[in-house]
């Protein structure tokens, strides 16, 4: 390798390492709309004991996926309220979401809510 290329290669390796480490030290909540109508969701969670926050999106078009929120300390997913047309569904998973994980909320073509936890 040419001497002038070494610093650039080192920088590229360092940048890629930081990106990889960052995603593993954060959790994420996503919403995917596989239905044929727009939907809205409000997720409440506890970023620390005794606290409560929420993330929401309105009118997510069919076929779209979004990242609702990302955090860097373990949290607890309290409730998921999903609205589609006049219908409202409320789930209360009270699920711990550690760093390095993704909590995926999917609205199925049949209008059901599927949730899963996976590695980020």
N, C-alpha and C positions, 0 to 999 in steps of 0.2 A: 504494500500500500504506500502511496506517496505520502511524504511527511505532512504536506499541507492538508491532506484528506483526513488525517487522524483526528484532529479536533472536531471536524464536522461529523465523522462517524461516531465519536464518543458522545457528542451532543445528541445525536439521533437516538442512540441506545438509551441514554439517560432520559430523554423525553418519553420514549415508549415505555420505559419502566415506570415512570411516574404516572402515566395514564393507566397502565395495568393495575398499579397499586391503588390508585384513587377509586376505581370502580369496585374493587373488592372491599374497600373500607367504607362504602356507602350502601344504603338500602334504597330501593326505588319502588314506587307504586305506579302501575300502568293500567290503562283502560283500552280495551280493543272492542270496537263495535262491529260485530259480524252480522247484525240484523239488517233489515231493509229500511229502517227509519232512524232519524237522529235520536240521540239519547243524551241525558245530562246525569252527572254523578257528583255526589258530595261525600267525601271520605273524612271521618274524624279519627284522629289518632292522638296519642300521648307521647310527645317527644321527651318528657321527663315526668317523674312521679308527681301527681297532683295537678298536672297541666293538661290542656286540651287545645288542639289546633285542627284546622281542616284544610282540605284542598278540594277544589271543585272545577268542573268544566261544564259549560252549557252547550247543547246542540252539537255534539260530536257527530259528524256525518257518517253514514254507513261505510264500512270498509276501512275506517281510519283507526290508528293506534296512537296514543299519546302517553307521555310520561307525565303523571300528575304532580309528583313531588319526589325529591331525593333528599336523603338525610345522612348524617355521618355519625349518629349515635343510635343504639338500639331504640326501638319504639314499639308501641302497641296499637294495632289497627282496631279501633272500637266499633265503628259503624260504617256501613256503605248504604247510601240512599241513591237509588237509581230511578230516574224518571224517563218514560218514553210515552209520548202522547199524554193521555189522561191517567195512565197507569203508573203507580209508584211501588217500588219494592224496597224493603228495608232488611238488611242483614246485620247481625251483631256478632261478628266473628271473635272479637276480643283476642286476637292472635298476636303473639310476639313476633316482631320482624327485626331480626338481627342484621347488623351490617354485613354486606356481601350478598344479600338476598334480594330477590325481586318478588313483589306481591302483585300478581297479574290478575286483573279483573276482566272477564270476557263476557260480553252480552252475546249469547248464541243466536243463530238464525231463528230459533223457536221462541226467543224472548226470555230465556232462562239466564241466570247469572252463574258463571263458573269462576271459581277462584283457585289459584295455585301459587305455591311458593317454590322458587327455583334459584339457582346461583345466578348472579349477575354476569 
